[in-house]
Amino acid sequence: MKTSVEKLEGSSVRLTVTVEAADVDSAITEAYATAAKKVRIPGFRPGRAPRPIIDTHVGRDYVLTEALEKLVSDTYPLAMDELDLRAIERPDFGELDNLVEGEEYTWHAEVVIKPTFEISSSDNLEVTVESAKATDAEIDAQLDYLRDRFASLEPAEGRGVAEGDFTLISFVGTVDGEPYEGNVVDKYLYELGKGQMPPEFDAALIGHMPGDQVMVEFEVPDSGASEFVGKKAGFDVTVHEIKAKSLPAVDDDFASNVGGFETADELKADIRTRLDENKAVGYTRMIEREARGVLAGRLVGDVPDVMIEARTESLTEDFFESLKGRGIGMNEYLEATGVALEQLQEDIGREARLQVREELALEALAKSLAMEVTEDDFTQELSRNLDEGETPEQLREQLRCNGALPLLREQILRRKALVWLMDNVKVNEQDPAAAAEAKPEKKPAKKKAPKADKEA
């Protein structure tokens, strides 16, 4: 097989492939054998009918067309691998000439290939991440959480209901002035600020004393029962008691009750150790995520839309398969997470764009550093993906026939570039509190769908 490529406008090339006469004859012979197995001809066993009989029953043109399609589909990926080209759109073969037995065959195709990108620079790569070690503020936050868990409720004397209180209440509720099932509740311990009821309900209770009767009215929000949304709710509430949390002091007794520690210092040391261990798990991944983003920001040029669209489609399919594997339907997922379908699609599209830019930037980095894929690299990568009884050589030939070797080569180069990136990026650690203060205040964002995993 002979191959050549001609550069066309943009990212398109013209691929020319010439197949030897022997391979043309083999393709025709195989097409006749396949047709003979499919066609039931009286007097002949399946697969035994001679060519003239097959020509009479199915037509020689049909057989030659089948042979041509098989020949082109088999030689196209081999040609792409030989020329080390990656298509990002389906090839356009145009009008193909008929095969002629005993003669070599040449076909052409216009292919939009993956463009080559560059990065503006690989110097002074720098990221800022949270410290890998627990801060005193984070330890205090964990202690506050434990204090809240072990808090006791004490009567609040001489004052009205305040934010965060527990209040013993009874109420009778209506919707548009009519009672509903379960509308009467007697002496329920209600915690303010937990979102059990709309904010208007909590606000109406603030300041009231035990024995007070309060009338609360509000429009049922979207988060309420669907049959009541938008209707006017009314609650006649009686306040019986007010209780407030009493948080324990962080002392040796508290440490003993919480986890059997002898002293508060031992408790704090244990919290610090566990926080450090948890941070260590995600620390490297956090640096990688930030470093990939910084590198992607240095990618020069516009990424073809077709690459973004293909990755979006792939991520969407993966997401659906993930839900299916967990036995969750799309409507069930959207309802449980509160994510709108449009937002889900937007998030997947954004993730697709980010992934493609990061991968292209890693490939551009590998190119700028003159990285190469060696035979050892190929052998190691192939060895990691072998089926039982399969050799690296067999898998390599299979990938070559499928046109997947250029893809594997890219994956190896990206992995090499990522190793270099992680070794050469400067990491600045920042206190989480300082990082929070440095961020500009933002409006509440829409709920987002989970990100899909990505590979270097």
C-alpha positions as CSV (number, residue, x, y, z in Angstrom):
1,M,0.0,0.0,0.0
2,K,1.3,3.4,-1.0
3,T,0.1,6.6,0.8
4,S,0.6,10.3,0.3
5,V,-1.0,13.4,1.8
6,E,-1.6,16.9,0.3
7,K,-2.2,20.0,2.5
8,L,-5.5,21.8,1.7
9,E,-7.1,24.9,3.1
10,G,-7.4,25.1,6.9
11,S,-7.0,21.8,8.7
12,S,-8.0,19.7,5.7
13,V,-5.8,17.3,3.7
14,R,-6.2,15.2,0.7
15,L,-5.3,11.6,1.4
16,T,-4.3,9.3,-1.6
17,V,-4.0,5.6,-1.1
18,T,-2.9,3.0,-3.7
19,V,-3.7,-0.6,-3.0
20,E,-1.7,-3.4,-4.7
21,A,-3.5,-5.6,-7.3
22,A,-3.0,-8.7,-5.1
23,D,-4.9,-7.0,-2.2
24,V,-7.7,-5.9,-4.6
25,D,-8.1,-9.5,-5.8
26,S,-8.1,-10.7,-2.2
27,A,-10.9,-8.2,-1.4
28,I,-13.0,-9.4,-4.3
29,T,-12.4,-13.1,-3.4
30,E,-13.5,-12.4,0.2
31,A,-16.6,-10.5,-1.0
32,Y,-17.6,-13.5,-3.2
33,A,-17.1,-15.9,-0.3
34,T,-19.2,-13.7,2.0
35,A,-22.0,-13.5,-0.6
36,A,-21.9,-17.2,-1.2
37,K,-22.5,-17.9,2.5
38,K,-25.5,-15.5,2.6
39,V,-27.3,-16.6,-0.5
40,R,-29.3,-19.9,-0.6
41,I,-28.9,-21.3,-4.1
42,P,-30.7,-24.6,-4.9
43,G,-28.2,-27.4,-5.7
44,F,-25.3,-25.8,-3.9
45,R,-24.2,-26.0,-0.3
46,P,-23.8,-22.6,1.6
47,G,-20.6,-21.0,0.5
48,R,-20.0,-23.4,-2.4
49,A,-21.7,-21.6,-5.3
50,P,-19.3,-20.5,-8.1
51,R,-18.9,-16.9,-9.1
52,P,-21.1,-17.1,-12.3
53,I,-24.0,-18.4,-10.2
54,I,-23.5,-15.7,-7.6
55,D,-23.4,-13.1,-10.3
56,T,-26.7,-14.4,-11.7
57,H,-28.4,-14.3,-8.3
58,V,-27.0,-11.2,-6.6
59,G,-25.2,-9.4,-9.4
60,R,-21.4,-8.8,-9.9
61,D,-21.8,-5.1,-9.3
62,Y,-23.2,-5.8,-5.8
63,V,-20.2,-8.0,-5.0
64,L,-17.7,-5.5,-6.3
65,T,-19.4,-2.7,-4.3
66,E,-19.1,-4.8,-1.1
67,A,-15.5,-5.5,-1.9
68,L,-14.8,-1.8,-2.5
69,E,-16.4,-0.7,0.7
70,K,-14.5,-3.3,2.7
71,L,-11.2,-2.5,1.0
72,V,-11.5,1.3,1.7
73,S,-12.7,0.8,5.3
74,D,-9.8,-1.5,6.0
75,T,-7.1,0.6,4.3
76,Y,-8.2,4.0,5.6
77,P,-7.1,3.5,9.2
78,L,-3.9,1.9,8.1
79,A,-3.1,4.9,5.9
80,M,-3.9,7.3,8.8
81,D,-1.6,5.4,11.1
82,E,1.2,5.3,8.5
83,L,1.0,9.1,8.0
84,D,0.4,9.7,11.8
85,L,-2.8,11.7,11.1
86,R,-5.8,12.2,13.5
87,A,-9.2,12.9,11.8
88,I,-11.6,15.1,13.7
89,E,-14.5,14.6,11.2
90,R,-15.6,11.7,9.0
91,P,-13.6,11.6,5.8
92,D,-15.2,12.5,2.5
93,F,-14.3,9.9,-0.1
94,G,-16.3,11.5,-2.9
95,E,-17.2,9.3,-5.9
96,L,-15.2,6.0,-5.8
97,D,-14.2,4.3,-9.0
98,N,-15.1,0.6,-9.4
99,L,-12.6,-2.1,-8.6
100,V,-11.0,-4.0,-11.5
101,E,-9.7,-7.5,-10.8
102,G,-6.0,-7.8,-11.4
103,E,-5.3,-4.1,-11.2
104,E,-4.1,-1.9,-8.4
105,Y,-6.7,0.6,-7.0
106,T,-6.3,4.2,-5.9
107,W,-8.7,6.1,-3.8
108,H,-8.8,9.6,-2.4
109,A,-10.3,11.3,0.6
110,E,-10.5,14.7,2.0
111,V,-10.0,14.6,5.8
112,V,-10.2,17.3,8.4
113,I,-7.4,16.5,10.7
114,K,-6.5,17.6,14.2
115,P,-4.6,20.9,13.9
116,T,-1.2,21.4,15.6
117,F,-1.2,23.9,18.4
118,E,1.5,25.8,20.3
119,I,1.7,27.2,23.8
120,S,2.9,30.8,24.3
121,S,5.5,29.7,26.9
122,S,6.4,26.9,29.2
123,D,8.4,29.2,31.6
124,N,7.3,30.5,35.0
125,L,4.4,28.1,35.4
126,E,2.9,28.9,38.8
127,V,-0.2,27.9,40.8
128,T,-1.6,28.8,44.2
129,V,-3.4,26.2,46.2
130,E,-4.5,25.7,49.8
131,S,-2.0,24.5,52.2
132,A,-1.4,20.8,52.5
133,K,-1.4,21.1,56.3
134,A,-4.4,21.8,58.5
135,T,-4.6,25.3,59.8
136,D,-5.6,26.3,63.3
137,A,-8.8,27.8,61.9
138,E,-9.7,24.4,60.3
139,I,-9.0,22.6,63.6
140,D,-11.2,25.1,65.4
141,A,-14.0,24.6,62.9
142,Q,-13.8,20.8,63.5
143,L,-14.0,21.5,67.3
144,D,-17.0,23.7,66.8
145,Y,-18.7,21.0,64.8
146,L,-18.1,18.5,67.7
147,R,-19.2,21.0,70.3
148,D,-22.4,21.5,68.3
149,R,-23.0,17.7,68.1
150,F,-22.5,17.4,71.9
151,A,-24.5,20.5,72.8
152,S,-27.3,20.4,75.3
153,L,-30.6,22.3,75.2
154,E,-31.2,24.7,78.0
155,P,-34.2,26.9,78.7
156,A,-33.8,30.5,77.4
157,E,-35.0,32.7,80.3
158,G,-36.2,36.3,80.1
159,R,-36.0,36.7,76.3
160,G,-37.9,36.1,73.1
161,V,-37.2,33.6,70.3
162,A,-33.8,34.2,68.6
163,E,-32.1,32.9,65.5
164,G,-30.8,29.4,66.0
165,D,-33.1,28.6,68.9
166,F,-35.2,25.6,69.4
167,T,-38.8,26.5,70.2
168,L,-41.7,24.2,71.3
169,I,-44.6,25.2,69.1
170,S,-48.1,24.1,68.2
171,F,-49.9,25.3,65.1
172,V,-52.9,25.0,62.8
173,G,-52.2,25.5,59.1
174,T,-54.3,26.4,56.1
175,V,-53.7,26.8,52.4
176,D,-55.9,29.5,50.7
177,G,-57.9,29.5,53.9
178,E,-58.7,25.8,53.7
179,P,-57.3,23.1,56.1
180,Y,-55.1,20.3,54.6
181,E,-54.3,16.8,55.7
182,G,-52.0,16.9,58.8
183,N,-52.5,20.7,59.3
184,V,-52.7,20.4,63.1
185,V,-49.4,19.9,65.0
186,D,-49.2,19.8,68.8
187,K,-46.0,20.7,70.7
188,Y,-43.3,20.2,68.0
189,L,-39.7,21.1,68.8
190,Y,-38.8,23.4,65.9
191,E,-35.2,24.6,65.1
192,L,-34.9,28.0,63.5
193,G,-32.5,28.5,60.6
194,K,-32.5,24.9,59.3
195,G,-34.7,25.6,56.3
196,Q,-37.5,23.3,57.5
197,M,-39.9,26.2,56.7
198,P,-39.6,29.2,54.5
199,P,-37.7,32.2,56.0
200,E,-41.0,34.1,56.6
201,F,-42.0,31.5,59.1
202,D,-38.8,31.9,61.1
203,A,-38.9,35.7,60.9
204,A,-42.4,35.8,62.3
205,L,-41.3,33.9,65.4
206,I,-38.3,36.1,66.2
207,G,-38.8,38.1,69.4
208,H,-41.9,36.3,70.7
209,M,-42.1,35.0,74.2
210,P,-43.6,31.7,75.6
211,G,-47.4,31.9,75.6
212,D,-47.5,34.2,72.5
213,Q,-49.7,33.4,69.6
214,V,-48.4,34.3,66.2
215,M,-50.1,34.5,62.8
216,V,-47.7,33.6,59.9
217,E,-48.6,34.0,56.2
218,F,-46.5,33.5,53.1
219,E,-46.8,32.2,49.5
220,V,-45.8,28.6,49.2
221,P,-42.4,28.5,47.3
222,D,-41.4,26.2,44.5
223,S,-39.6,24.0,47.0
224,G,-42.9,23.2,48.7
225,A,-45.5,20.6,48.0
226,S,-46.2,20.8,44.3
227,E,-50.0,21.0,44.7
228,F,-49.6,24.1,47.0
229,V,-46.9,26.1,45.1
230,G,-47.9,29.7,44.6
231,K,-50.8,29.5,47.0
232,K,-51.2,31.5,50.3
233,A,-50.3,29.5,53.4
234,G,-51.4,30.6,56.9
235,F,-50.2,29.2,60.3
236,D,-51.7,30.1,63.7
237,V,-48.7,29.4,65.9
238,T,-48.5,29.1,69.7
239,V,-45.1,29.4,71.3
240,H,-44.8,27.2,74.4
241,E,-41.1,27.1,75.3
242,I,-37.8,28.5,74.1
243,K,-34.5,26.5,74.3
244,A,-31.0,27.4,73.2
245,K,-28.0,25.3,72.6
246,S,-25.4,25.2,75.3
247,L,-22.0,24.4,73.8
248,P,-19.6,22.5,76.0
249,A,-16.1,23.9,76.7
250,V,-13.2,22.3,75.0
251,D,-11.6,20.7,78.0
252,D,-10.3,17.3,79.1
253,D,-13.8,16.1,80.0
254,F,-15.1,17.1,76.5
255,A,-12.1,15.2,74.9
256,S,-13.0,12.1,76.9
257,N,-16.7,12.2,76.0
258,V,-16.0,12.8,72.3
259,G,-13.4,10.2,71.6
260,G,-11.9,8.7,74.8
261,F,-8.9,11.1,74.8
262,E,-7.3,11.9,78.1
263,T,-6.7,15.6,77.3
264,A,-8.0,18.3,75.0
265,D,-4.5,18.6,73.4
266,E,-4.7,14.9,72.4
267,L,-8.1,15.5,70.8
268,K,-6.7,18.5,68.9
269,A,-3.7,16.5,67.8
270,D,-5.9,13.7,66.5
271,I,-8.0,16.2,64.5
272,R,-4.9,17.8,63.0
273,T,-3.6,14.3,62.0
274,R,-6.8,13.3,60.3
275,L,-7.2,16.6,58.5
276,D,-3.6,16.4,57.2
277,E,-4.2,12.9,55.9
278,N,-7.4,13.9,54.1
279,K,-5.7,16.9,52.6
280,A,-2.8,14.8,51.4
281,V,-5.1,12.7,49.4
282,G,-6.4,15.6,47.3
283,Y,-3.4,17.8,47.4
284,T,-1.6,16.5,44.3
285,R,-4.8,16.3,42.3
286,M,-5.5,19.9,43.3
287,I,-2.1,21.0,42.0
288,E,-2.6,19.0,38.8
289,R,-6.0,20.6,38.2
290,E,-4.7,24.1,38.7
291,A,-1.5,23.5,36.6
292,R,-3.5,22.0,33.7
293,G,-5.7,25.1,33.8
294,V,-2.7,27.5,33.8
295,L,-1.2,25.6,30.9
296,A,-4.5,25.6,28.9
297,G,-4.6,29.3,29.3
298,R,-1.3,29.5,27.3
299,L,-2.7,27.6,24.3
300,V,-2.4,29.6,21.2
301,G,-5.3,29.4,18.7
302,D,-9.0,28.5,18.6
303,V,-10.1,24.9,19.2
304,P,-12.3,23.6,16.4
305,D,-15.9,23.4,17.4
306,V,-16.2,19.8,16.1
307,M,-13.7,18.7,18.8
308,I,-15.7,20.3,21.5
309,E,-18.9,18.8,20.2
310,A,-17.4,15.3,19.9
311,R,-16.2,15.5,23.5
312,T,-19.5,16.9,24.7
313,E,-21.3,14.0,23.1
314,S,-18.8,11.5,24.7
315,L,-19.2,13.1,28.2
316,T,-23.0,13.1,27.8
317,E,-23.0,9.4,26.9
318,D,-20.7,8.6,29.9
319,F,-23.0,10.5,32.2
320,F,-26.1,8.7,31.0
321,E,-24.2,5.3,31.4
322,S,-23.2,6.3,34.9
323,L,-26.8,7.1,35.9
324,K,-28.0,3.9,34.3
325,G,-25.4,1.8,36.2
326,R,-26.7,3.3,39.4
327,G,-30.3,2.6,38.5
328,I,-31.1,6.3,38.3
329,G,-33.3,7.8,35.5
330,M,-32.6,11.3,34.2
331,N,-35.8,12.8,35.5
332,E,-35.1,11.2,38.9
333,Y,-31.6,12.7,38.9
334,L,-32.8,16.2,37.9
335,E,-35.4,16.2,40.6
336,A,-33.1,14.9,43.3
337,T,-30.3,17.4,42.6
338,G,-32.4,20.4,41.6
339,V,-30.3,20.8,38.4
340,A,-32.2,22.0,35.3
341,L,-31.6,20.1,32.1
342,E,-30.3,23.2,30.4
343,Q,-27.9,23.7,33.2
344,L,-26.7,20.1,33.0
345,Q,-26.1,20.5,29.3
346,E,-24.2,23.8,29.9
347,D,-22.0,22.2,32.5
348,I,-21.1,19.2,30.4
349,G,-20.3,21.5,27.5
350,R,-18.1,23.7,29.7
351,E,-16.3,20.6,31.0
352,A,-15.8,19.3,27.4
353,R,-14.2,22.6,26.3
354,L,-11.9,22.6,29.3
355,Q,-10.8,19.0,28.8
356,V,-10.0,19.5,25.1
357,R,-8.0,22.7,25.7
358,E,-6.1,21.0,28.5
359,E,-5.2,18.0,26.4
360,L,-4.2,20.1,23.4
361,A,-2.0,22.2,25.7
362,L,-0.3,19.1,27.1
363,E,0.4,17.9,23.5
364,A,1.7,21.4,22.6
365,L,4.0,21.3,25.7
366,A,5.3,17.9,24.6
367,K,6.0,19.2,21.2
368,S,7.8,22.3,22.5
369,L,10.0,20.0,24.7
370,A,10.7,17.7,21.7
371,M,9.2,14.7,23.6
372,E,9.0,11.4,21.7
373,V,7.2,8.1,22.2
374,T,9.7,5.3,22.3
375,E,9.2,1.6,21.6
376,D,9.5,1.0,25.3
377,D,6.8,3.5,26.0
378,F,4.5,1.7,23.5
379,T,5.3,-1.7,25.0
380,Q,4.7,-0.6,28.6
381,E,1.4,1.1,27.6
382,L,0.2,-1.9,25.6
383,S,1.2,-4.3,28.4
384,R,-1.1,-2.5,30.8
385,N,-4.1,-3.2,28.6
386,L,-3.7,-6.8,27.5
387,D,-6.4,-9.3,27.6
388,E,-5.6,-12.7,29.0
389,G,-3.3,-14.6,26.7
390,E,-2.8,-11.6,24.4
391,T,0.7,-10.3,23.6
392,P,1.7,-6.6,23.2
393,E,2.4,-7.3,19.5
394,Q,-1.1,-8.7,18.9
395,L,-2.7,-5.7,20.6
396,R,-0.5,-3.3,18.7
397,E,-1.5,-4.8,15.4
398,Q,-5.2,-4.7,16.4
399,L,-4.9,-1.0,17.2
400,R,-3.0,-0.4,14.0
401,C,-5.8,-2.0,11.9
402,N,-8.3,0.1,13.8
403,G,-6.4,3.3,13.3
404,A,-6.0,3.8,17.0
405,L,-2.2,3.9,17.3
406,P,-2.0,7.7,16.8
407,L,-4.5,8.1,19.6
408,L,-2.4,5.9,21.9
409,R,0.7,7.9,20.9
410,E,-1.1,11.1,22.0
411,Q,-2.1,9.7,25.3
412,I,1.5,8.6,26.0
413,L,2.8,12.1,25.1
414,R,0.2,13.8,27.2
415,R,1.1,11.7,30.2
416,K,4.8,12.5,29.7
417,A,4.0,16.2,29.4
418,L,1.9,16.0,32.6
419,V,4.8,14.5,34.5
420,W,7.1,17.3,33.3
421,L,4.4,19.9,34.2
422,M,4.0,18.5,37.8
423,D,7.8,18.5,38.2
424,N,8.3,22.1,37.0
425,V,5.3,24.0,38.2
426,K,5.9,26.3,41.1
427,V,3.4,25.7,43.9
428,N,2.4,28.5,46.3
429,E,0.4,27.5,49.3
430,Q,-2.3,29.8,50.7
431,D,-4.2,29.8,53.9
432,P,-7.8,28.8,53.2
433,A,-9.1,31.8,55.1
434,A,-6.9,34.2,53.1
435,A,-8.0,32.5,49.9
436,A,-11.7,33.0,50.8
437,E,-11.0,36.7,51.5
438,A,-9.2,37.1,48.2
439,K,-12.1,35.9,46.2
440,P,-14.6,38.6,45.0
441,E,-18.1,38.2,46.3
442,K,-20.3,36.4,43.9
443,K,-24.0,36.1,43.3
444,P,-25.4,32.7,44.2
445,A,-24.7,30.4,41.3
446,K,-27.0,27.9,39.7
447,K,-26.6,24.3,40.8
448,K,-24.1,22.5,38.6
449,A,-23.8,18.9,37.5
450,P,-20.9,16.8,38.7
451,K,-17.8,16.9,36.6
452,A,-16.8,14.0,34.6
453,D,-13.5,12.3,35.2
454,K,-10.8,13.2,32.7
455,E,-7.6,11.6,31.5
456,A,-4.4,13.2,30.7
